[in-house]
Every structure is written in structure tokens, then in C-alpha cells.
């Protein structure tokens, strides 16, 4: 029987606490099924600017680790900064944003958060789906090589008291070139919904059905960059 790596669970306070450990693990294994990460405090208590270049406000990050990823150059010649910027755009304005706002899904979540005390059943319906099989471009997603279905499948908002947690489910994610930026995008989304609903930011839980590397050679060097006291390259 072939080796099946997973499930694996990683926990930590924030993105920069957990991400280097996840990357190191995947570099050693090449892939993982059912990778679960729990970020206990993805949002900072203070609404301060943590990265002017990316206009990041209120995200809980270790600046040293963050800068190492930003300045790292991948095999395609693009920097970590470019990778992060692309993922943020997808969540705030691009295809993921269009998907979760389609059929007024995100609007329903915001409206429901104000009704939770009156309608308990809403707790399990704060969902945003990114795949609609009836949408013509995706109607043959199982039978054709194109179009490729979105890697992000589901966002599930889970309130607990005054806090709001966010669970995201991915069919696949690239740990080296996309995951770091995706976690930042998810954190920004959680912060946005909390500001609009009056909830306090809780945990960010990310479930990836298959975690892989897109640039294995560069990933090994990125792991060493994180471990070094200095910025390599």
C-alpha cells in the first residue's frame, strides 16, 4: 500500500508561527492529505498598520518571518510580495470574492449574525460556497480538464459567544507559493466581517484536502531562509 501522509494538525497563535512548520513538514513529505491548521489569534487586538506595502491592518504577524517570505524569490522569478498581493486581491476583489458574494451569500452571513440571538438554527448556515455546478463554465467540472474548479471550496463562519471563528475548506493548496497569502487573505476577510457584525475575531481554521508544493526546489531554500538568523539570497 502506498504511503498516505496525513491527517496532520498544526496549531499556533498566528500565521508566521505556524506557516514555517507546515512548509518544513511538506518539504519533507512532498504532500499531505487532510492538513489542518489552527490559528488561534490571526487578528491583532490593535488596528495598527503591520505592512504599509501591502496595506495590511490588524493582522497578527511576526515581521521578521513576514519580511523573509516577502523578499524571497521563487523559481518563476516572482517574489513572495507578488504572491501575497495576488492572493489578497483574489479574496478582496477577485474570483473568490465574486464567488462568496454570488447569490448574496456573504450578505446573508452578515444579516444572520445580527439575528443569532433570535434564531438559533442560523448557527449552522453561515456558509459561503465557491462552486456552483449549475454555473455553465463549471457544469462539466468533473469530466473535463478545463475549467479547473476553484481550490477554495467553502467558508464556514462559526460564532461562539462574542467571538467569530472562520473555517475554510480547500480541495488543494500550494503550500509554498499560495498558502501564506491565502491565510492573510482569509484573516483580512475575518477581520472585515467582524468589523461589520460587531463580533470579535476568533480562530482561523484551514482544512486542506491535499497540500502540495508547486516549486519544490525553491521551497527547500525558503525553509532554510526561515531557519536562518539572516535573510538569505
N, C-alpha and C positions, 0 to 999 in steps of 0.2 A: 504494500500500500504506500502511495506517495505521502511524503511529509506534508502535513497541513499545519501551517503556523497560525495560531490563534485559537480561541479568542485571547486578546491581550488588553489589559486595562492599565491606563496611566492616569495618575491623579496629581494635581498640584495647584498652586494658588493662581497662576496666570499663564499666559501664552508662552512667555520666554522661560518660565520654569519648566514647562512640560515639553515644548517642541524639540529642544536638543536631544532629550532622552528618546522621544519617539523616532526621530530621524536616525539616531545611532542604532536603535533596535532594527529598523527596517533595512538599513545599510548592511547589517549583519545577516539578515534573513532573506532579503530581496523583496519579500511581500508578506502580507498578513491578512487573513480573513477575520472579520469581526473585531476590528480595532476600535476600542472605546477610550476616549479621553474625557476627563472631568476637570474643568477649570473652575475652581471654587470661587474665584474673585476676579473675573475678567475685566470688570469695570472698576475704576478708581472711585473712591468716595469724593474726591475733589475734581471739579470740572476744569482741570488745567490742561493747557496745550502740552502734549508729550512729544509731538513731532510736527514742527511747522511745515516741513517739506511736503508731508502727506496730509496736513490739516487734521491730525489726529487729536481729538479732545477726549479726556476722561478714560482712556484705555490704560489698563494696568500693565505696564511693561518695564522690563529691565533694559535701560537704554544701551548698555554695553552689548548685550546679546542682540538687541534690535538693530543696532548700527552694524554689527558684523554681518547680519543677514542682508541688510540694505546694500552694503558695499560689495557683497560677494558677486563675482561674475561667473555665470553659468556657461556651459559649453556652447550655447547658441549666441553668446556674446552679450546677452541681456543681464542687467544687474538685478539683485534682489529688490531694489527700489522699484524697478519697472514691473516686476512680478507682482509685488504688493499693490501697486497702483491699479493694475489691470483687474485684480480680484475685487478691490474696493469698488471700482466703477461698476462691475457686474452686479454687486449687491445693492448699490445705491441708485443706479440709473440703467444698468444693462439688462441682460436676459433673465437673470434671477429675479430682479426687481419686477420686471414685466410679468413674470410667471406668478409670483406670490401676490401681486396686486390684481391679477386677472380674476374675473368673476367676483370681484370685491372681497377677496379672501382676507387680505390684511385689514381692510375696513371692518369686516365682521369681527376680527380678533380685537381690535381697538374698542369697538362698541360693546362687545361681550364683556371685556374687562371691567367696564363700568356697571355691569348688571350681575356680577357674580354673586353678590350677597342675596339677590332675589331669585336667581335661577341657578341652582347648584349643578344641574346637568350640563351647563356650559363648560365646566371644568375640563371635560374630555373632548371638546370640539374646537379648541383653539388651534386649528391646523391650517397650514398653507401647503398645497401640493404644487409641484413644478411640472408634473406630467399629466397631460390630458389626452388620452388615446383617441378621443373624437376630433382632436385638432388635426386637420388634414396633413400637415407636414410630419406628424408623429403617428399617423394612423397605421403605418406598416413598420413601426419601430422594431418589432420582433423578427421580421422577415427580411429586412434589407440592411445593407451596410451603411446606408445613408437615409435620413439624417441620424446622427448619433444622439441617443437620448441624453438628457442633462445628467451630470454626475450627482448633483444635489437632487434628492427625491422629495424630501419632506422637512418642514419646520413644524415643531410642536411646542407651543408655549404652555408652560406648566406653572400656574401660580401656587404659592404656598404662603398663606398669611399675607404680609405686606410685600413679600418678595415675588419676583417673576423669574422663572428659570426658562432656558431655551434648549430644546433638544433638536439636533439636526441629524438627518439620516442620509448617507451618501451611498450610491451603488459602487462608486470607485473614487479615489482621490490620489493625486500625485503628491507624495509626502514632501519631496524636495522642492518642486517648482511652484506648487499651488497651495498646499495646505496652510502654510504660515499666513499667507494673505487671506485665505478663506476664513481662518479663525479671527483675523482682525475685522473682516467684513461682517461676520456673524456678531462679533462683540459690538460693533457700531450699530447694527440693527437692533440688538437687545437694548442698548442704551437709548436709541431713538424711541422704541415702543414704551420703555419705562418712563421716559420724559413725557410722552403723550398721555400715558394712562395713570400716572401718579404712583406707579409701583417702584419698589427699589430693586436694582439689578441683583439677581441671584446667580446660580451656577450656569455655565455653558457646557453642555454635554454633546459630544460629537461622536457619532457612530458611523464607521466606515466599513462597508461590507467587504471591500478589498482595497487595501492600501499598498501602493506600489511606488517605484521610482521611475521618473522619466529620464533622468540624467545620472545614471549610477556613478560614473567616473567623477563627476563634479561633486556628487553627494558625499563621497568619501572625504574629499578635501574640505567640504563645508563642515563635516563633523569635526575634523581637526581644527578648523578655524574657531569653532565654538569652544573647544577644549583649551586652545592656546591662550596665554595671557595677553597676546598681542594680536593685532589684526593682520592676518596673513594675506599675501598677494596684493 
